[in-house]
């Protein structure tokens, strides 16, 4: 397993998961910006 002191040092939105087969996975949740698509769209010529 993962030592308790390491769990306390994980950055925000990162995690460890224990999955089937006894595997341990380290991951992070993405930060979703709902306005990102709007800012990156080219402006239409008038």
Backbone as a ProteinNet text record, in pm:
[ID]
protein_1_A
[PRIMARY]
XXXXXXXXXXXXXXXXXXXXXXXXXXXXXXXXXXXXXXXXXXXXXX
[TERTIARY]
83.5	0	87.3	20.1	88.1	99.7	218.9	234.5	146.3	95.9	4.7	68.7	197.7	260.8	266.6	274.3	273.7	135.3	31.8	-105.1	-128.4	-73.8	-89.5	-12.2	84.3	166.7	121.3	13.9	-34.8	-83.8	-53.3	-107.9	-259.7	-324.1	-469.9	-512.7	-623.7	-686.5	-607.1	-511.6	-441.1	-480.3	-473.2	-522.3	-447.1	-461.7	-420.3	-546.6	-552.8	-668.2	-619.8	-689.4	-663	-768.6	-724.5	-818	-805.6	-889.2	-890	-752.4	-722.3	-592.4	-484.6	-523.2	-427.2	-339	-372.2	-290.8	-323.4	-223.6	-240	-212.5	-302.5	-289	-284.9	-194.2	-189.6	-246.3	-336.2	-398.2	-427.4	-484.1	-526.9	-651.8	-734.6	-856	-822.4	-869.8	-843.2	-929.9	-879.9	-958.3	-1028.6	-1159.8	-1237.8	-1280.6	-1247.7	-1285.3	-1395.9	-1521.4	-1632.1	-1621.2	-1544.2	-1530.1	-1412	-1337.2	-1216.9	-1250.2	-1357.3	-1393.5	-1434	-1499	-1544.7	-1425.9	-1325.8	-1209	-1122	-1119.1	-1030.7	-1095	-1222.5	-1289.6	-1250	-1222	-1193	-1317.9	-1297.3	-1411.2	-1452.1	-1581.4	-1634	-1618	-1580.7	-1567	-1705.3	-1722.2	-1855.2	-1875.4
-119.5	0	125	237.8	367.1	416	457	506.1	628.7	638.6	747	884.3	897.3	1029.1	1074.4	979.6	1015	1065	1004.2	1048.2	1192.5	1230.9	1368.1	1469.6	1424	1514.6	1524.1	1453.1	1459.3	1599.8	1650.6	1780.2	1771.8	1885.9	1891.1	1819.3	1751.4	1680.5	1559	1508.5	1385.9	1277.1	1151.8	1042.1	912.7	817.2	679	594.7	493.9	404.3	260.5	179.2	36.3	-29.2	-95.2	-154.1	-305.8	-371.4	-517.7	-571.9	-685.4	-747.1	-696.3	-611.8	-561	-448.6	-394.5	-286.1	-153.9	-68.8	66.2	163.9	257.8	357	495.2	578.9	718.6	799.1	891.2	971.2	1111.1	1190.3	1325.4	1360.5	1440.7	1487.9	1611.2	1616.8	1736.4	1852.8	1971.6	2091.5	2129.9	2131.7	2160.4	2306.3	2378.1	2517.9	2526.9	2549.7	2551.1	2664.2	2767.6	2879.2	2861.1	2753.7	2734.9	2728.8	2659.8	2649.4	2784.8	2865.6	2996.5	3088.3	3084.3	3171.8	3132.5	3004.2	2955.9	2958.7	2992.9	2996.1	3122.8	3109	3229.4	3315	3443	3534.4	3538.7	3544.7	3550.5	3692.2	3703.5	3835.9	3892.8	4017.8	4081.7	4130.7
0	0	0	2.5	2.2	146.7	188.5	325.8	353.4	474.8	512.4	495.9	523.2	511	364.8	271.5	128.6	88	141	108.4	150	262.9	310.2	228.3	149.9	70	-76.1	-110.9	-248.8	-282.1	-400.7	-441.9	-455.5	-456.4	-472.5	-600.4	-593.2	-704.3	-752.8	-675	-709.7	-610.5	-655.7	-572.4	-600.4	-511.1	-532.1	-531.5	-617.3	-622.8	-619.7	-545.2	-542.7	-631.1	-738	-834.3	-832	-910.4	-911.2	-949	-896.5	-920.8	-827.1	-729.6	-632.4	-684.5	-801.9	-856.9	-787.7	-774.5	-718.6	-832.2	-850.8	-957.6	-895.5	-944.1	-902.9	-1018.2	-987.2	-1091.9	-1044	-1135.5	-1099	-1175.6	-1113.4	-1176.9	-1259.3	-1383.5	-1464.3	-1418	-1438.2	-1409.5	-1538.8	-1536.5	-1656	-1653.3	-1759.4	-1772.6	-1876.7	-1834.5	-1931.3	-2033.5	-2004.8	-2098.4	-2193.5	-2181.7	-2263	-2411.6	-2449.8	-2591	-2647.9	-2569.1	-2616	-2641.5	-2555.5	-2571.5	-2688.6	-2723.7	-2829.1	-2967.8	-2976.6	-3106.2	-3181.7	-3311.3	-3391	-3406	-3407.7	-3424	-3568.9	-3591.9	-3728.9	-3782.8	-3908.2	-3970.9	-3996.5	-3964.8	-3980.8	-4120.6
[MASK]
++++++++++++++++++++++++++++++++++++++++++++++

